Amino acid sequence: MGYRAPVDDIMLTLKSTADLDGLIASGIYGGLDEETIRAVLEEAGRFAAEVLDPLNWTGDRAGSRLVDGRVETPAGWKEAYAAFSAAGWNALPGSEAYGGQGLPCIVASAVGEIWNSANLAFGLCPLLTQGAIHALEATGSEALKALYLPRMISGEWTGTMNLTEPHAGSDLASLVTRAVRQPDGTYRIFGTKIFITYGDHELTENIIHFVLARLPDAPPGTRGISLFLVPKRLVGADGSLGARNDVVCAGLEHKLGIHASPTCVMKYGESGEGATGYLVGEENKGLAAMFIMMNEARLAVGIQGVAIAERATQRATDYARERRQGRTFATPAGAMAPIISHPDVRRNLMMMRASTLAARGICLATAAAVDVSQRAADPSARAEASHRVALLTPVAKAWPTDIGVEMSSIGVQIHGGMGFIEETGAAQHFRDSRILPIYEGTNGIQAIDLAVRKLPMESGQVVRAFIAELRETAVAAQQVNAPAFGRMGDKLVEAVAALERATDWMLARHAGGTAVDNEAILASAAPYLALFGITSGGCFLARNALAAHRAGGDKADDPIAMARFFAKNVAVAAAGTASVVMDGADSLLAVSADRLMA
């Protein structure tokens, strides 16, 4: 069976975890209502199922190719992109001032999940464009915004993010791409960038590159980085396209997955003249502008983790219903049971479904905070929400992408030997998912960001307030007198207590401030982020369960069962993970890098 958008699951998460009703009542969404959001999701699901999902397999088989210096995407890609843009999907979150629809982050995130579930390689193109749009809108000049934003928001032109260089990886302080001032106020860009998603293609007539580069007199390190807008084709004052800029795709990376998405090596100034670029923001302050794009992309990549986990779960469930092998105690003599009847297969499917729902909750809770931070009338509410966004963004990027890899791997396992065969499609999800914990800042970098920068915000009050909310949810689940809840609440209360202990320990290391303390924070960062994801994901599932219990009806059983399973099979790991955070650093730091190289 093909992809089916999980609209009911998404809406339940929006209402219970993201507090959709409260957000609508607050007035920050204007006239937007629940019925409209559901209609948008259902129509997105139809487009994804009918247009994008059928191209996923063929696109993976064919891949994008570099032919005579031009990138060619797989058959059907250009037509699908044209239909995508014509339907207004690219403009959905764009500013109304430049022709967008102005829909909130919660809607854009939910719709983004649908695109990426149906076709992750396709979904990367609008993902990068949206980030470029927001960076330009936040920091670009009025002239640049007027000229480029309407065409990028409509989808007429796409956008890219050019950070990484062959020698630098994630170390942006060492980038060497040069920018040279010109008398007319433009800049000439010289250098090479790698891993540039959709750096070249034939889907649109122009591609707008956002490039980090260094001026000749720039200070060293990240303080000397500037951001430039570099179009593939030069643009006249009236928006007409001119000559080809001095920027070329010099090669395509041969990747484990996302084959249909062209990942390019981009060269600027190969002819010697330099590529014409336009300063975005201020000189030597480009990293701050690029971080707008990067933070946007980090939440979007977390959504991709949810998306691939959802698609792998659907495929594995369909296979488990159809595949017959072995017998259960209830199987008639001479017959074989569908493998979904076997407890181990059901356990794996429950793990996939519950973990996907938990990851979705983390991402949509973050998206809701983004909306409040940008739309609330009260400055104090915006500030509080901005802190919540900062706290949750590394978790929303890292934990769901780890889940994407783990759940797509379980999906292969459920298929058995057939999962290792490409024709079933299960292997593609596993291959595609593996990049997600790597790009937009590896998950190790996200863990460091959470542990080093985000925990000490407001002297730890931001994280403590969040943990207090999780505890409130866990206690509410604990107090429900319904057999279906089992000991869900007890397990979540224990998980929240474990997170609080580990958080206190981390904050105490910050207060200590010694070299030993700082090393311990870094050594404990990854397990701390995992603990944060497990605990918050479990509590968000409990919110789903509580909302379903209050509503009653035929649909109440599933959210309660998923939350109970997660609490008793996943959240119970919180105590052990907290122990790793607080007591595992010394065992890691006792082994030097030299010993590992021996």
C-alpha positions as CSV (number, residue, x, y, z in Angstrom):
1,M,0.0,0.0,0.0
2,G,1.0,3.6,-0.6
3,Y,1.6,6.4,1.9
4,R,-1.4,7.6,3.9
5,A,-1.0,11.0,5.7
6,P,-1.7,10.4,9.4
7,V,-4.0,13.4,9.7
8,D,-5.8,12.2,12.8
9,D,-2.5,11.5,14.7
10,I,-1.2,14.9,13.7
11,M,-4.3,16.7,14.8
12,L,-4.4,14.9,18.1
13,T,-0.8,16.0,18.7
14,L,-1.5,19.6,17.7
15,K,-4.5,19.7,20.1
16,S,-3.0,17.9,23.1
17,T,0.7,18.7,22.9
18,A,0.9,21.9,21.0
19,D,-2.3,23.3,22.7
20,L,-3.9,24.2,19.3
21,D,-7.2,25.3,21.0
22,G,-5.3,27.6,23.3
23,L,-3.3,29.1,20.5
24,I,-6.3,29.7,18.4
25,A,-8.2,31.3,21.4
26,S,-5.2,33.6,22.1
27,G,-5.7,35.2,18.7
28,I,-2.2,34.7,17.4
29,Y,-3.5,32.9,14.4
30,G,-6.1,35.4,13.3
31,G,-9.0,33.7,11.7
32,L,-7.3,30.3,11.3
33,D,-9.3,27.5,12.8
34,E,-9.1,23.8,13.4
35,E,-11.3,22.9,10.5
36,T,-9.1,24.8,8.1
37,I,-5.9,23.2,9.4
38,R,-7.4,19.8,9.0
39,A,-8.4,20.6,5.5
40,V,-4.9,21.8,4.6
41,L,-3.4,18.5,6.0
42,E,-5.9,16.4,4.2
43,E,-5.2,18.1,0.9
44,A,-1.5,17.9,1.5
45,G,-1.9,14.2,2.1
46,R,-3.8,13.7,-1.1
47,F,-1.0,15.5,-3.1
48,A,1.7,13.5,-1.3
49,A,0.0,10.2,-2.0
50,E,-0.9,10.9,-5.6
51,V,2.1,12.9,-6.8
52,L,5.1,12.5,-4.5
53,D,4.9,8.9,-3.2
54,P,4.9,7.3,-6.7
55,L,8.1,9.1,-7.5
56,N,10.0,8.0,-4.4
57,W,11.0,4.6,-5.5
58,T,11.8,5.5,-9.1
59,G,13.7,8.6,-8.0
60,D,15.8,6.5,-5.7
61,R,16.6,4.0,-8.5
62,A,17.5,6.7,-11.1
63,G,19.1,9.4,-8.9
64,S,20.1,12.8,-10.1
65,R,22.8,13.0,-12.7
66,L,25.4,15.6,-13.8
67,V,25.2,15.8,-17.6
68,D,27.4,18.3,-19.5
69,G,27.7,20.5,-16.5
70,R,24.0,20.5,-15.7
71,V,22.1,18.5,-13.0
72,E,19.2,16.5,-14.2
73,T,16.7,15.2,-11.6
74,P,14.8,12.0,-12.1
75,A,11.9,11.6,-14.5
76,G,8.7,13.3,-13.1
77,W,10.6,15.5,-10.7
78,K,10.2,18.7,-12.7
79,E,6.5,18.2,-13.3
80,A,6.0,17.3,-9.6
81,Y,7.8,20.5,-8.5
82,A,5.7,22.6,-11.0
83,A,2.5,21.1,-9.6
84,F,3.7,21.6,-6.0
85,S,4.4,25.3,-6.6
86,A,1.3,25.9,-8.7
87,A,-0.8,24.5,-5.9
88,G,0.7,27.1,-3.5
89,W,2.4,24.6,-1.2
90,N,5.8,26.5,-1.4
91,A,4.0,29.7,-0.4
92,L,2.2,28.2,2.6
93,P,4.4,29.6,5.4
94,G,5.6,32.7,3.4
95,S,5.0,36.2,4.5
96,E,1.8,37.7,3.1
97,A,3.7,40.9,2.3
98,Y,5.6,39.0,-0.4
99,G,2.8,36.8,-1.7
100,G,2.8,34.0,0.9
101,Q,-0.1,32.5,2.7
102,G,1.3,33.4,6.2
103,L,0.3,30.1,7.8
104,P,2.0,29.3,11.2
105,C,4.9,27.1,11.9
106,I,2.7,24.3,13.4
107,V,1.0,24.0,10.0
108,A,4.2,24.3,8.0
109,S,5.8,21.6,10.2
110,A,2.9,19.2,9.9
111,V,2.7,19.6,6.2
112,G,6.5,19.2,6.0
113,E,6.2,15.9,7.6
114,I,3.7,14.8,4.9
115,W,6.1,15.8,2.1
116,N,9.1,14.1,3.6
117,S,7.2,10.9,4.5
118,A,6.0,10.5,0.9
119,N,9.3,11.5,-0.7
120,L,12.2,12.6,1.5
121,A,14.5,13.5,-1.4
122,F,11.8,15.8,-2.9
123,G,11.0,17.4,0.4
124,L,14.6,18.6,0.8
125,C,14.2,21.2,-1.9
126,P,11.4,23.3,-0.3
127,L,12.9,22.7,3.1
128,L,16.1,24.6,2.1
129,T,14.2,27.2,0.2
130,Q,12.1,28.0,3.3
131,G,15.2,28.5,5.4
132,A,16.7,30.8,2.8
133,I,13.5,32.8,2.7
134,H,13.5,33.4,6.5
135,A,17.1,34.3,6.6
136,L,16.6,36.9,3.8
137,E,13.4,38.3,5.3
138,A,15.0,38.7,8.8
139,T,18.3,40.3,7.7
140,G,18.3,41.3,4.1
141,S,18.0,44.8,2.7
142,E,14.6,46.0,1.5
143,A,15.8,46.0,-2.1
144,L,17.0,42.4,-1.9
145,K,13.7,41.3,-0.2
146,A,11.5,43.0,-2.8
147,L,13.5,41.5,-5.7
148,Y,13.9,37.9,-4.4
149,L,11.3,37.0,-1.8
150,P,8.2,37.0,-4.0
151,R,9.9,34.6,-6.5
152,M,11.3,32.4,-3.8
153,I,8.0,32.2,-1.8
154,S,6.0,31.4,-5.0
155,G,8.5,28.6,-5.8
156,E,9.6,30.2,-9.0
157,W,13.1,30.2,-7.7
158,T,14.6,27.9,-5.1
159,G,17.2,28.5,-2.4
160,T,20.3,26.8,-0.9
161,M,22.6,27.1,2.1
162,N,26.3,27.0,1.5
163,L,28.4,26.5,4.6
164,T,30.6,23.5,4.5
165,E,34.0,23.4,2.7
166,P,36.2,20.4,1.9
167,H,38.7,21.1,4.7
168,A,36.3,22.5,7.4
169,G,33.3,20.2,7.9
170,S,31.2,21.7,10.8
171,D,34.1,24.0,11.8
172,L,32.9,27.2,10.2
173,A,35.7,29.3,11.9
174,S,38.1,27.8,9.4
175,L,36.2,28.5,6.2
176,V,38.3,30.2,3.4
177,T,35.8,31.2,0.7
178,R,36.7,34.8,-0.2
179,A,34.5,37.8,-0.8
180,V,36.0,40.9,-2.5
181,R,34.3,44.3,-2.4
182,Q,33.4,46.0,-5.7
183,P,33.0,49.7,-6.4
184,D,29.3,49.2,-7.3
185,G,28.5,47.8,-3.8
186,T,28.5,44.1,-4.9
187,Y,31.0,41.5,-4.0
188,R,32.9,38.9,-5.9
189,I,32.9,35.4,-4.4
190,F,35.7,32.8,-4.8
191,G,35.7,29.4,-3.2
192,T,34.4,25.8,-3.0
193,K,31.4,24.5,-1.0
194,I,30.5,20.9,-0.6
195,F,27.3,19.0,0.4
196,I,25.1,21.6,-1.1
197,T,21.5,20.2,-1.3
198,Y,19.8,21.1,-4.6
199,G,22.8,23.2,-5.5
200,D,21.9,22.8,-9.1
201,H,18.9,21.4,-10.9
202,E,16.5,22.1,-13.8
203,L,13.3,22.5,-11.7
204,T,13.5,26.3,-11.8
205,E,15.2,28.9,-13.9
206,N,17.1,30.4,-11.0
207,I,18.7,29.2,-7.8
208,I,19.5,31.6,-5.0
209,H,22.6,30.5,-3.0
210,F,23.2,31.9,0.5
211,V,27.0,31.7,0.9
212,L,29.2,32.2,3.9
213,A,32.5,33.9,2.9
214,R,35.3,36.0,4.5
215,L,36.3,39.5,3.5
216,P,40.1,40.3,3.1
217,D,40.2,42.4,6.3
218,A,37.8,40.3,8.3
219,P,38.8,39.3,11.9
220,P,39.7,35.7,12.4
221,G,37.3,32.9,13.4
222,T,33.5,33.1,13.3
223,R,33.6,36.8,14.0
224,G,34.9,37.4,10.5
225,I,32.2,35.6,8.5
226,S,29.8,37.4,6.2
227,L,26.7,36.1,4.4
228,F,26.1,36.7,0.7
229,L,23.2,36.1,-1.7
230,V,24.6,34.7,-4.9
231,P,22.1,33.9,-7.7
232,K,22.8,31.2,-10.3
233,R,21.6,33.7,-12.9
234,L,22.0,37.5,-12.4
235,V,18.7,39.3,-11.9
236,G,17.7,42.7,-13.4
237,A,16.0,45.4,-11.3
238,D,12.7,44.3,-12.8
239,G,13.2,40.7,-11.9
240,S,14.2,39.6,-15.4
241,L,17.0,37.0,-15.7
242,G,20.3,37.9,-17.1
243,A,23.6,36.2,-17.7
244,R,24.8,33.1,-15.9
245,N,26.7,34.0,-12.8
246,D,30.2,32.6,-12.2
247,V,29.0,29.6,-10.1
248,V,29.0,26.0,-11.3
249,C,28.2,22.5,-10.0
250,A,31.5,20.7,-10.3
251,G,30.3,17.3,-9.1
252,L,27.6,15.3,-7.4
253,E,28.2,13.3,-4.3
254,H,27.5,9.5,-4.5
255,K,25.5,8.9,-1.4
256,L,24.2,6.1,0.8
257,G,20.6,7.4,0.4
258,I,18.4,10.3,-0.8
259,H,19.7,9.6,-4.3
260,A,17.2,11.7,-6.1
261,S,18.3,14.8,-4.2
262,P,21.3,16.3,-5.9
263,T,24.1,17.0,-3.3
264,C,26.5,19.2,-5.1
265,V,30.1,20.4,-5.0
266,M,29.7,24.1,-5.8
267,K,32.5,26.3,-7.2
268,Y,32.4,30.1,-7.1
269,G,34.7,32.2,-9.3
270,E,36.0,29.3,-11.4
271,S,36.4,31.6,-14.5
272,G,38.6,33.9,-12.5
273,E,36.1,36.8,-12.4
274,G,34.3,35.7,-9.3
275,A,30.6,35.2,-8.7
276,T,28.6,38.3,-8.1
277,G,27.1,38.4,-4.6
278,Y,25.1,40.7,-2.5
279,L,25.7,41.3,1.2
280,V,22.9,40.0,3.5
281,G,22.9,41.9,6.8
282,E,26.2,43.4,7.9
283,E,29.8,42.6,7.1
284,N,31.4,40.1,9.5
285,K,28.0,39.3,11.1
286,G,26.9,36.6,8.6
287,L,26.9,33.7,11.0
288,A,24.1,35.2,13.0
289,A,22.1,35.6,9.8
290,M,22.9,32.1,8.7
291,F,21.9,30.7,12.1
292,I,18.3,31.9,11.4
293,M,18.4,29.6,8.4
294,M,20.1,26.8,10.3
295,N,17.7,26.9,13.3
296,E,14.8,26.8,10.9
297,A,16.4,23.8,9.2
298,R,17.1,22.0,12.4
299,L,13.5,21.8,13.4
300,A,12.7,20.9,9.8
301,V,15.2,18.0,9.9
302,G,13.7,16.8,13.1
303,I,10.4,16.7,11.3
304,Q,12.2,14.6,8.6
305,G,13.1,12.1,11.3
306,V,9.4,11.9,12.3
307,A,8.5,11.6,8.6
308,I,10.8,8.7,7.8
309,A,9.8,6.9,11.0
310,E,6.1,7.3,10.0
311,R,6.7,6.0,6.5
312,A,8.8,3.0,7.7
313,T,6.1,2.2,10.3
314,Q,3.3,2.2,7.7
315,R,5.3,0.0,5.3
316,A,6.2,-2.5,8.1
317,T,2.7,-2.6,9.4
318,D,1.3,-3.3,5.9
319,Y,3.9,-6.1,5.4
320,A,3.2,-7.6,8.8
321,R,-0.5,-7.9,8.0
322,E,0.1,-9.6,4.7
323,R,3.1,-11.8,5.4
324,R,2.2,-15.3,6.8
325,Q,4.7,-17.3,8.6
326,G,4.7,-19.6,11.6
327,R,1.8,-20.4,13.9
328,T,0.4,-19.0,17.2
329,F,-1.5,-21.0,19.8
330,A,-4.7,-19.8,18.1
331,T,-3.7,-20.7,14.5
332,P,-5.8,-23.5,13.0
333,A,-3.9,-26.7,12.1
334,G,-2.3,-26.6,8.7
335,A,-2.5,-22.8,8.5
336,M,0.1,-20.0,9.0
337,A,-0.5,-16.9,10.9
338,P,0.1,-13.3,9.7
339,I,3.3,-12.3,11.3
340,I,1.6,-9.4,13.1
341,S,0.0,-12.1,15.3
342,H,3.4,-12.8,16.8
343,P,4.2,-10.9,20.0
344,D,7.7,-10.0,19.0
345,V,6.5,-8.5,15.8
346,R,3.8,-6.6,17.6
347,R,6.4,-5.3,20.1
348,N,8.5,-4.0,17.2
349,L,5.5,-2.3,15.6
350,M,4.4,-0.8,18.9
351,M,7.9,0.5,19.4
352,M,7.9,2.1,15.9
353,R,4.5,3.7,16.3
354,A,4.9,4.9,19.8
355,S,8.3,6.4,19.2
356,T,7.1,8.1,16.0
357,L,4.2,9.7,17.9
358,A,6.6,10.8,20.7
359,A,9.0,12.4,18.2
360,R,6.1,14.2,16.5
361,G,5.1,15.6,19.9
362,I,8.5,17.1,20.5
363,C,8.7,18.7,17.1
364,L,5.2,20.1,17.1
365,A,5.6,21.4,20.7
366,T,8.7,23.3,19.4
367,A,6.8,24.6,16.4
368,A,4.1,25.9,18.7
369,A,6.7,27.8,20.7
370,V,8.1,29.2,17.5
371,D,4.6,30.6,16.7
372,V,4.2,32.2,20.1
373,S,7.7,33.7,20.0
374,Q,6.9,35.4,16.6
375,R,3.2,36.2,16.9
376,A,2.2,36.9,20.5
377,A,1.2,40.4,21.3
378,D,2.7,40.3,24.8
379,P,6.5,40.9,24.7
380,S,7.0,38.8,27.8
381,A,5.1,35.9,26.2
382,R,7.3,36.2,23.1
383,A,10.5,36.2,25.2
384,E,9.4,33.2,27.3
385,A,8.5,31.3,24.1
386,S,11.9,32.2,22.5
387,H,13.6,30.6,25.4
388,R,11.5,27.5,25.0
389,V,12.4,27.4,21.3
390,A,16.1,27.7,22.1
391,L,15.8,24.9,24.7
392,L,13.9,22.5,22.6
393,T,15.5,23.0,19.1
394,P,18.5,20.8,19.7
395,V,16.3,18.1,21.2
396,A,13.8,18.4,18.3
397,K,16.6,18.0,15.8
398,A,18.5,15.2,17.4
399,W,16.1,12.9,19.2
400,P,13.6,12.5,16.3
401,T,16.4,11.9,13.7
402,D,17.9,9.2,15.9
403,I,14.3,7.7,16.1
404,G,14.1,7.9,12.3
405,V,17.2,5.7,11.9
406,E,16.2,3.3,14.7
407,M,12.6,2.9,13.5
408,S,13.6,2.4,9.9
409,S,16.1,-0.2,11.0
410,I,13.3,-2.0,12.9
411,G,11.2,-1.7,9.8
412,V,13.8,-3.7,7.9
413,Q,13.9,-6.3,10.7
414,I,10.1,-6.8,10.5
415,H,10.4,-7.5,6.8
416,G,13.0,-10.2,7.7
417,G,15.2,-11.2,4.8
418,M,12.9,-9.3,2.4
419,G,13.8,-6.1,4.2
420,F,17.4,-6.5,3.0
421,I,16.1,-6.7,-0.6
422,E,15.7,-3.3,-2.2
423,E,12.4,-4.1,-4.0
424,T,10.4,-4.0,-0.7
425,G,11.3,-0.4,-0.2
426,A,12.2,-0.9,3.5
427,A,15.9,-0.6,2.8
428,Q,15.5,2.8,1.2
429,H,14.0,4.3,4.3
430,F,16.9,3.0,6.3
431,R,19.4,4.4,3.8
432,D,17.6,7.7,3.5
433,S,17.3,8.2,7.3
434,R,21.0,7.8,8.0
435,I,21.9,11.4,6.9
436,L,19.4,13.0,9.3
437,P,21.5,12.7,12.5
438,I,24.5,14.2,10.5
439,Y,23.4,17.3,8.6
440,E,22.4,20.7,10.0
441,G,24.8,20.0,12.9
442,T,25.5,16.5,14.0
443,N,23.5,15.2,16.9
444,G,26.6,15.3,19.0
445,I,26.8,19.1,18.3
446,Q,23.1,19.4,19.2
447,A,23.8,17.6,22.5
448,I,26.7,20.0,23.2
449,D,24.4,23.0,22.4
450,L,21.8,21.7,24.8
451,A,24.2,20.9,27.6
452,V,26.6,23.9,27.3
453,R,24.4,26.8,26.0
454,K,20.8,26.0,26.7
455,L,20.7,24.5,30.2
456,P,22.2,27.6,31.9
457,M,19.8,30.0,30.3
458,E,18.2,32.3,32.9
459,S,20.2,30.5,35.6
460,G,18.5,27.2,34.7
461,Q,15.0,28.5,35.1
462,V,14.0,27.8,31.5
463,V,14.8,24.1,31.8
464,R,13.3,23.8,35.3
465,A,10.0,25.4,34.1
466,F,9.8,22.8,31.3
467,I,10.5,19.9,33.6
468,A,7.8,21.3,35.9
469,E,5.3,21.1,33.0
470,L,6.4,17.5,32.3
471,R,5.9,16.6,35.9
472,E,2.4,18.1,35.9
473,T,1.5,15.9,32.9
474,A,3.0,12.7,34.5
475,V,1.1,13.3,37.8
476,A,-2.2,13.9,35.8
477,A,-1.7,10.5,34.1
478,Q,-0.9,9.0,37.5
479,Q,-4.2,10.2,38.9
480,V,-6.4,8.8,36.1
481,N,-8.5,5.9,37.5
482,A,-8.8,3.9,34.4
483,P,-7.4,0.3,33.9
484,A,-6.2,1.2,30.3
485,F,-3.7,3.6,31.8
486,G,-2.1,0.9,33.9
487,R,1.0,2.3,35.7
488,M,1.7,4.8,32.9
489,G,1.7,7.7,35.3
490,D,4.0,6.1,37.8
491,K,6.6,5.3,35.2
492,L,6.5,8.8,33.8
493,V,6.8,10.4,37.3
494,E,9.9,8.3,37.8
495,A,11.3,9.4,34.4
496,V,10.7,13.1,35.1
497,A,12.5,12.6,38.5
498,A,15.4,11.1,36.7
499,L,15.6,14.0,34.2
500,E,15.5,16.4,37.1
501,R,18.3,14.7,38.9
502,A,20.5,14.7,35.8
503,T,19.6,18.3,35.1
504,D,20.6,19.3,38.7
505,W,23.9,17.5,38.2
506,M,24.6,19.2,34.9
507,L,23.8,22.7,36.3
508,A,26.0,21.9,39.3
509,R,28.9,21.3,36.9
510,H,28.2,24.7,35.3
511,A,28.3,26.3,38.7
512,G,31.6,24.6,39.4
513,G,33.2,25.9,36.2
514,T,36.4,24.0,36.5
515,A,38.2,22.3,33.7
516,V,37.0,18.9,35.1
517,D,33.4,20.2,35.3
518,N,33.5,21.4,31.7
519,E,34.9,18.1,30.5
520,A,32.2,16.2,32.4
521,I,29.5,18.3,30.8
522,L,30.8,17.5,27.3
523,A,31.2,13.8,28.1
524,S,27.6,13.7,29.5
525,A,25.9,15.8,26.8
526,A,24.8,13.0,24.4
527,P,23.2,10.8,27.1
528,Y,21.6,13.9,28.6
529,L,19.9,14.7,25.3
530,A,18.7,11.1,25.0
531,L,17.2,11.3,28.5
532,F,15.5,14.6,27.6
533,G,14.0,13.1,24.5
534,I,12.8,9.9,26.2
535,T,11.2,11.8,29.1
536,S,9.6,14.7,27.1
537,G,8.4,12.3,24.4
538,G,6.8,10.0,27.0
539,C,5.0,12.9,28.7
540,F,3.8,14.3,25.4
541,L,2.3,10.9,24.6
542,A,0.6,11.0,28.0
543,R,-1.0,14.3,26.9
544,N,-2.4,12.5,23.9
545,A,-3.7,9.8,26.2
546,L,-5.3,12.3,28.6
547,A,-7.0,14.2,25.8
548,A,-8.3,10.9,24.3
549,H,-9.5,9.8,27.7
550,R,-11.4,13.0,28.2
551,A,-12.9,12.9,24.7
552,G,-13.9,9.2,25.0
553,G,-15.3,7.5,21.9
554,D,-13.9,4.8,19.6
555,K,-10.6,6.6,19.0
556,A,-9.5,6.8,22.6
557,D,-8.0,3.4,22.9
558,D,-5.1,3.8,20.5
559,P,-3.4,7.0,22.1
560,I,-3.8,5.5,25.5
561,A,-2.2,2.2,24.5
562,M,0.7,4.0,22.7
563,A,1.4,6.2,25.8
564,R,1.2,3.2,28.1
565,F,3.5,1.1,26.0
566,F,6.1,3.9,25.7
567,A,6.0,4.6,29.5
568,K,6.5,0.9,30.4
569,N,9.0,-0.1,27.6
570,V,11.0,3.1,26.8
571,A,10.6,5.7,29.5
572,V,11.8,3.2,32.1
573,A,15.2,3.6,30.6
574,A,15.3,7.2,32.0
575,A,16.7,6.2,35.4
576,G,19.6,4.2,33.8
577,T,20.3,7.0,31.3
578,A,20.4,9.5,34.2
579,S,22.9,7.3,35.8
580,V,25.1,7.4,32.7
581,V,24.9,11.2,32.7
582,M,25.9,11.5,36.3
583,D,28.3,8.6,36.7
584,G,29.5,7.7,33.3
585,A,31.7,10.6,32.3
586,D,34.7,9.5,34.3
587,S,34.8,6.1,32.6
588,L,34.9,7.9,29.2
589,L,37.4,10.6,30.1
590,A,39.7,7.9,31.7
591,V,40.5,6.7,28.2
592,S,42.6,9.2,26.3
593,A,42.5,9.8,22.5
594,D,46.1,8.4,22.4
595,R,45.0,5.1,23.9
596,L,42.2,4.8,21.3
597,M,44.8,5.3,18.5
598,A,47.2,2.7,19.9
